[in-house]
Amino acid sequence: MDRQVKRIGVLTSGGDAPGMNAAVRAVVRTAVGRGIDCVGIRRGWNGLINSDFIRMDASSVSHIIDKGGTMLYTARSEEFMGPAGRAKALGTCKLLGLDGIVAIGGDGTFRGALALSRQAAESGESLSVVGIPATIDNDIGCSHYTIGFDTACNTTIECIDKLRDTMQSHERCSVVEVMGRHAGYLALYVGIAVGATAVLIPEREVDFEQDIVEKIRRARLNGSTHYMVVVAEGAGSAVEIGKRIHQEVGIDPRVTVLGHIQRGGSPSARDRETASRMGYAAVMALEQDKGNRIIATQDGRIVDLDMEEALAMTKTFEMDRYQVLEALTNSKGPGL
């Protein structure tokens, strides 16, 4: 180990995800257990600019592992994106004597962390950063899994199952919009799990006639009187899709936009356990003087990757899942 790490900061940034609290807890307790002071930076990178922080110990993260959201709050910071804002943040780091920062969030959070570390080096300072991927979209290129995805899927499935009950009672079509502006992982995973009639994702160009109209018609011919269409927000507006279904098929869909309910709720076992392992690994990386790393999952293992290389990675969308959906919805039995 080239240098002794005495004090680190931890923050959450960007969109919140269930399991962030579990990651914060793991970072704090691992650090304290190894004799490292820990500072909680509140409201993301804004906290470093505005000196919004709290000292943390093992008791300060008690009873949060089962809580959704983030006890450190989260925010997006336009000011931090510029050199002047990062200079203020570095001033706070110097004042607090931080040797490293664990940043929990998504791609934008990691790019901000890397920019901060580089600016510190340019000014002759040393600041190591480690990122932990937490986003319900599961769209971080270097990591097979991100904290929050499993809980968001379970929450969405529960909501759609309840919608399906009333759709069956009234023999209606339901169009449900789920999160996923640039990625369809959540929509496709949930669509398979709820037995959706059709799923629309950003990664695949929509053929309205084949992907929706024909599937509804086929389901009706097979005896179904209710239909479930799941739409990732990046694939189109559920409201507009509902209107077009009415025009093309003559049925009157009910549209539901689930929105931010998908971000909330007590994290699942998978998210709690993954977050705990990642938080531990983040502190170990800093203690071993591994700066500018991202903690990731690859083939079920927790690994740490060079941040710059990790940010250049892309995730190939698993279209085999869509083929599973196609095979199940194209079968000759009734829909759902």
C-alpha positions as semicolon CSV with decimal commas, in nm:
position;residue;x (nm);y (nm);z (nm)
1;M;0,000;0,000;0,000
2;D;0,155;0,329;-0,116
3;R;-0,031;0,560;0,121
4;Q;-0,246;0,533;0,428
5;V;-0,614;0,611;0,383
6;K;-0,738;0,793;0,692
7;R;-1,070;0,946;0,588
8;I;-1,313;0,888;0,302
9;G;-1,641;1,038;0,187
10;V;-1,949;0,857;0,055
11;L;-2,229;1,005;-0,154
12;T;-2,528;0,905;-0,365
13;S;-2,601;1,088;-0,687
14;G;-2,845;1,084;-0,979
15;G;-3,169;0,887;-0,968
16;D;-3,225;0,696;-0,645
17;A;-3,239;0,317;-0,646
18;P;-3,346;0,066;-0,378
19;G;-3,031;-0,068;-0,215
20;M;-2,841;0,260;-0,205
21;N;-2,882;0,268;0,173
22;A;-2,742;-0,083;0,199
23;A;-2,437;0,028;0,000
24;V;-2,387;0,335;0,221
25;R;-2,413;0,112;0,528
26;A;-2,154;-0,130;0,392
27;V;-1,910;0,150;0,305
28;V;-1,939;0,312;0,647
29;R;-1,917;-0,006;0,852
30;T;-1,630;-0,149;0,648
31;A;-1,438;0,176;0,673
32;V;-1,495;0,220;1,047
33;G;-1,402;-0,142;1,109
34;R;-1,067;-0,082;0,939
35;G;-0,992;0,237;1,130
36;I;-1,092;0,475;0,850
37;D;-1,303;0,783;0,928
38;C;-1,613;0,823;0,710
39;V;-1,796;1,139;0,607
40;G;-2,142;1,130;0,451
41;I;-2,178;1,385;0,173
42;R;-2,542;1,485;0,132
43;R;-2,727;1,570;-0,189
44;G;-2,471;1,425;-0,428
45;W;-2,194;1,639;-0,571
46;N;-2,381;1,948;-0,450
47;G;-2,283;1,844;-0,099
48;L;-1,914;1,890;-0,178
49;I;-1,978;2,230;-0,337
50;N;-2,197;2,354;-0,048
51;S;-2,017;2,177;0,240
52;D;-2,325;1,970;0,319
53;F;-2,191;1,672;0,510
54;I;-2,218;1,465;0,828
55;R;-1,969;1,253;1,016
56;M;-2,074;0,889;1,012
57;D;-2,008;0,589;1,233
58;A;-2,145;0,238;1,266
59;S;-2,452;0,349;1,461
60;S;-2,544;0,621;1,210
61;V;-2,622;0,353;0,950
62;S;-2,820;0,124;1,180
63;H;-3,167;0,020;1,061
64;I;-3,128;0,150;0,705
65;I;-3,050;-0,170;0,516
66;D;-3,421;-0,233;0,460
67;K;-3,508;0,125;0,363
68;G;-3,562;0,246;0,007
69;G;-3,429;0,577;-0,119
70;T;-3,108;0,715;0,026
71;M;-3,043;0,860;0,370
72;L;-2,781;1,091;0,216
73;Y;-3,036;1,232;-0,032
74;T;-2,952;1,276;-0,396
75;A;-2,949;1,557;-0,650
76;R;-2,811;1,650;-0,989
77;S;-2,556;1,932;-0,998
78;E;-2,513;2,155;-1,302
79;E;-2,246;2,355;-1,120
80;F;-2,033;2,048;-1,059
81;M;-2,013;1,985;-1,433
82;G;-1,784;2,287;-1,474
83;P;-1,424;2,334;-1,353
84;A;-1,524;2,614;-1,115
85;G;-1,779;2,393;-0,940
86;R;-1,533;2,107;-0,912
87;A;-1,275;2,348;-0,770
88;K;-1,520;2,430;-0,488
89;A;-1,575;2,057;-0,434
90;L;-1,200;1,997;-0,414
91;G;-1,176;2,277;-0,160
92;T;-1,423;2,092;0,061
93;C;-1,230;1,767;0,014
94;K;-0,911;1,941;0,123
95;L;-1,081;2,104;0,420
96;L;-1,216;1,768;0,537
97;G;-0,894;1,584;0,464
98;L;-1,059;1,327;0,238
99;D;-0,827;1,070;0,083
100;G;-1,100;0,915;-0,130
101;I;-1,467;0,920;-0,223
102;V;-1,712;0,638;-0,285
103;A;-1,974;0,759;-0,533
104;I;-2,293;0,552;-0,562
105;G;-2,498;0,612;-0,875
106;G;-2,493;0,576;-1,250
107;D;-2,284;0,667;-1,550
108;G;-2,309;1,044;-1,493
109;T;-2,203;1,002;-1,130
110;F;-1,892;0,811;-1,237
111;R;-1,796;1,063;-1,505
112;G;-1,823;1,337;-1,243
113;A;-1,603;1,137;-1,006
114;L;-1,338;1,082;-1,273
115;A;-1,339;1,452;-1,368
116;L;-1,296;1,548;-1,001
117;S;-1,003;1,309;-0,956
118;R;-0,833;1,437;-1,271
119;Q;-0,877;1,800;-1,167
120;A;-0,731;1,717;-0,827
121;A;-0,424;1,562;-0,994
122;E;-0,381;1,868;-1,216
123;S;-0,373;2,090;-0,908
124;G;-0,116;1,868;-0,736
125;E;-0,364;1,702;-0,499
126;S;-0,441;1,332;-0,460
127;L;-0,802;1,214;-0,446
128;S;-0,901;0,854;-0,522
129;V;-1,256;0,782;-0,635
130;V;-1,449;0,455;-0,653
131;G;-1,790;0,412;-0,812
132;I;-2,069;0,172;-0,719
133;P;-2,335;0,119;-0,991
134;A;-2,688;0,181;-0,865
135;T;-2,968;0,237;-1,116
136;I;-3,299;0,064;-1,175
137;D;-3,232;0,073;-1,552
138;N;-2,947;-0,183;-1,523
139;D;-2,771;0,001;-1,807
140;I;-2,412;0,043;-1,682
141;G;-2,190;-0,101;-1,955
142;C;-1,921;-0,251;-1,733
143;S;-2,153;-0,426;-1,487
144;H;-2,385;-0,717;-1,555
145;Y;-2,607;-0,603;-1,267
146;T;-2,678;-0,271;-1,097
147;I;-2,823;-0,211;-0,751
148;G;-3,197;-0,146;-0,757
149;F;-3,294;-0,339;-1,070
150;D;-3,438;-0,644;-0,896
151;T;-3,650;-0,440;-0,655
152;A;-3,779;-0,217;-0,935
153;C;-3,877;-0,525;-1,135
154;N;-4,062;-0,676;-0,840
155;T;-4,243;-0,349;-0,768
156;T;-4,347;-0,314;-1,132
157;I;-4,462;-0,676;-1,151
158;E;-4,676;-0,630;-0,842
159;C;-4,840;-0,320;-0,991
160;I;-4,906;-0,488;-1,327
161;D;-5,048;-0,800;-1,163
162;K;-5,303;-0,581;-0,986
163;L;-5,385;-0,399;-1,308
164;R;-5,432;-0,732;-1,482
165;D;-5,695;-0,832;-1,226
166;T;-5,916;-0,539;-1,318
167;M;-5,840;-0,571;-1,690
168;Q;-5,963;-0,931;-1,676
169;S;-6,279;-0,826;-1,494
170;H;-6,367;-0,562;-1,754
171;E;-6,219;-0,744;-2,058
172;R;-5,994;-0,453;-2,149
173;C;-5,652;-0,374;-2,287
174;S;-5,398;-0,218;-2,053
175;V;-5,099;-0,015;-2,175
176;V;-4,839;0,028;-1,901
177;E;-4,543;0,263;-1,933
178;V;-4,238;0,173;-1,725
179;M;-3,906;0,349;-1,678
180;G;-3,626;0,305;-1,928
181;R;-3,550;0,613;-2,134
182;H;-3,248;0,459;-2,305
183;A;-3,268;0,094;-2,201
184;G;-3,539;-0,171;-2,217
185;Y;-3,404;-0,412;-1,955
186;L;-3,677;-0,334;-1,703
187;A;-3,960;-0,346;-1,958
188;L;-3,852;-0,674;-2,116
189;Y;-3,774;-0,851;-1,788
190;V;-4,110;-0,746;-1,644
191;G;-4,295;-0,819;-1,968
192;I;-4,182;-1,180;-1,965
193;A;-4,260;-1,213;-1,595
194;V;-4,620;-1,086;-1,627
195;G;-4,695;-1,266;-1,953
196;A;-4,744;-0,945;-2,149
197;T;-4,915;-0,953;-2,488
198;A;-4,650;-0,715;-2,626
199;V;-4,341;-0,530;-2,503
200;L;-4,189;-0,223;-2,666
201;I;-3,823;-0,137;-2,596
202;P;-3,584;0,134;-2,726
203;E;-3,336;-0,124;-2,856
204;R;-3,580;-0,255;-3,116
205;E;-3,761;-0,054;-3,382
206;V;-4,135;-0,082;-3,336
207;D;-4,346;-0,234;-3,612
208;F;-4,687;-0,131;-3,478
209;E;-4,884;-0,372;-3,697
210;Q;-4,675;-0,680;-3,614
211;D;-4,561;-0,596;-3,260
212;I;-4,898;-0,482;-3,121
213;V;-5,199;-0,503;-3,352
214;E;-5,137;-0,853;-3,482
215;K;-5,052;-0,984;-3,134
216;I;-5,377;-0,847;-2,993
217;R;-5,572;-0,997;-3,283
218;R;-5,401;-1,333;-3,243
219;A;-5,468;-1,333;-2,869
220;R;-5,836;-1,255;-2,934
221;L;-5,864;-1,536;-3,188
222;N;-5,714;-1,767;-2,927
223;G;-5,986;-1,676;-2,679
224;S;-5,835;-1,391;-2,478
225;T;-6,048;-1,086;-2,396
226;H;-5,786;-0,882;-2,214
227;Y;-5,438;-0,770;-2,323
228;M;-5,129;-0,626;-2,154
229;V;-4,888;-0,402;-2,345
230;V;-4,569;-0,295;-2,159
231;V;-4,385;0,008;-2,296
232;A;-4,041;0,136;-2,194
233;E;-4,061;0,516;-2,183
234;G;-3,784;0,540;-2,443
235;A;-3,986;0,335;-2,692
236;G;-4,280;0,573;-2,709
237;S;-4,560;0,738;-2,516
238;A;-4,807;0,495;-2,364
239;V;-5,082;0,753;-2,413
240;E;-5,013;0,779;-2,787
241;I;-4,981;0,403;-2,819
242;G;-5,315;0,361;-2,644
243;K;-5,478;0,605;-2,888
244;R;-5,334;0,421;-3,185
245;I;-5,453;0,084;-3,054
246;H;-5,803;0,231;-3,033
247;Q;-5,778;0,355;-3,393
248;E;-5,635;0,033;-3,535
249;V;-5,825;-0,232;-3,338
250;G;-6,132;-0,053;-3,209
251;I;-6,083;-0,142;-2,842
252;D;-6,057;0,119;-2,566
253;P;-5,724;0,075;-2,379
254;R;-5,658;0,196;-2,026
255;V;-5,318;0,366;-1,993
256;T;-5,109;0,359;-1,674
257;V;-4,777;0,542;-1,633
258;L;-4,612;0,386;-1,328
259;G;-4,351;0,662;-1,289
260;H;-4,141;0,702;-0,976
261;I;-4,320;0,433;-0,777
262;Q;-4,069;0,201;-0,946
263;R;-3,781;0,367;-0,760
264;G;-3,926;0,318;-0,412
265;G;-3,981;0,038;-0,169
266;S;-3,778;-0,186;0,057
267;P;-3,490;-0,339;-0,141
268;S;-3,502;-0,708;-0,227
269;A;-3,262;-0,964;-0,085
270;R;-3,059;-0,953;-0,406
271;D;-3,020;-0,576;-0,393
272;R;-2,930;-0,573;-0,024
273;E;-2,671;-0,848;-0,063
274;T;-2,518;-0,707;-0,383
275;A;-2,501;-0,356;-0,237
276;S;-2,332;-0,487;0,076
277;R;-2,067;-0,674;-0,123
278;M;-2,004;-0,376;-0,349
279;G;-1,974;-0,135;-0,056
280;Y;-1,720;-0,361;0,110
281;A;-1,522;-0,396;-0,214
282;A;-1,518;-0,018;-0,264
283;V;-1,354;0,046;0,071
284;M;-1,104;-0,234;0,016
285;A;-1,007;-0,083;-0,320
286;L;-0,942;0,256;-0,158
287;E;-0,745;0,100;0,127
288;Q;-0,529;-0,084;-0,126
289;D;-0,464;0,249;-0,301
290;K;-0,663;0,151;-0,609
291;G;-0,788;0,487;-0,726
292;N;-1,035;0,562;-1,002
293;R;-1,213;0,226;-1,002
294;I;-1,568;0,107;-1,058
295;I;-1,699;-0,188;-0,861
296;A;-1,893;-0,415;-1,094
297;T;-2,054;-0,757;-1,115
298;Q;-1,936;-0,990;-1,388
299;D;-2,058;-1,349;-1,407
300;G;-2,177;-1,327;-1,047
301;R;-1,841;-1,205;-0,912
302;I;-1,763;-0,863;-0,765
303;V;-1,470;-0,705;-0,951
304;D;-1,304;-0,364;-0,959
305;L;-1,225;-0,210;-1,297
306;D;-1,026;0,091;-1,412
307;M;-1,283;0,371;-1,424
308;E;-1,178;0,514;-1,758
309;E;-1,182;0,172;-1,925
310;A;-1,510;0,082;-1,756
311;L;-1,683;0,397;-1,878
312;A;-1,581;0,310;-2,235
313;M;-1,753;-0,029;-2,214
314;T;-2,094;-0,088;-2,370
315;K;-2,353;-0,344;-2,270
316;T;-2,492;-0,565;-2,544
317;F;-2,867;-0,596;-2,508
318;E;-2,970;-0,959;-2,467
319;M;-3,213;-1,001;-2,757
320;D;-3,250;-1,369;-2,669
321;R;-3,489;-1,253;-2,397
322;Y;-3,701;-1,084;-2,662
323;Q;-3,701;-1,411;-2,857
324;V;-3,837;-1,584;-2,547
325;L;-4,114;-1,325;-2,529
326;E;-4,192;-1,373;-2,899
327;A;-4,210;-1,749;-2,862
328;L;-4,449;-1,724;-2,568
329;T;-4,679;-1,458;-2,718
330;N;-4,688;-1,629;-3,059
331;S;-4,808;-1,957;-2,912
332;K;-5,153;-2,084;-3,001
333;G;-5,300;-2,060;-2,654
334;P;-5,480;-1,757;-2,507
335;G;-5,279;-1,451;-2,412
336;L;-5,128;-1,384;-2,070
